[in-house]
């Protein structure tokens, strides 16, 4: 992987992590087009860590508010919802880790998953906008869809935000919960990859470049998505996912 490849892959991750078009699927396709052959899914995890920093940066006020008001009953409930939403991904991720890793080598799987993501996004256009409060059941259901999105080509943000909207959350609340929910999952996946990877590989300049380019572009993309959710144009990404999925299938 060249320095140029690293920057391009970081940009791909930064753009696609928060927009509901599957960052993992695009990274698989991007590596295939660039001819990058990295061990396991190291590139995916390193660039995901870059966008994790984007989440922390953009939602820093919300995170600091949670820490400051930890004794508040509403804050404790919200943390409980985050924990319940995180458990499915932790359990399924650990139990099916090798199988999920193998899926990153399947271009047909990515293509089919992108089409599926696109259909789900288009269906959100039919939802009646409500403004329900987050609860334990809602948090768990959103967490289950986050676990499902470990399949490359299934958009994590697309599935979790769509589920939140379907369950009656506002676009702002669905997005906030979705991205805060991503923090422990991405951090955990990064830690496991670091433990399984040789130190020399982790400190490659290419991976550091990929990390920082993902962070910078991810911060811009996240702020843009939050604006799109308020404008009601979230579903339009579904057309893009279906198009990329069909083009990928035709090119196999």
Secondary structure, DSSP 4 states (H G I P E B T S, - for coil): --HHHHHHHHHHHHHHTTTTS-HHHHHHHHHHHHT---STTHHHHHHHHHHHHHHHHHTHHHHHHHHHTTTSHHHHHHHHHHHHHHHHHHHHHHHTHHHHHHHTT-HHHHHHHHHHHHHHHHHGGGSPP--PPP-HHHHHHHHHHHHHTTSTTS-HHHHHHHHHHHTT--HHHHHHHHHHHHHHHHHHHHHHHHHHS-HHHHT-HHHHHHHHHHHHHHHHHHHHHHHHHHHT-GGGHHHHHHHHHHHHHHH-
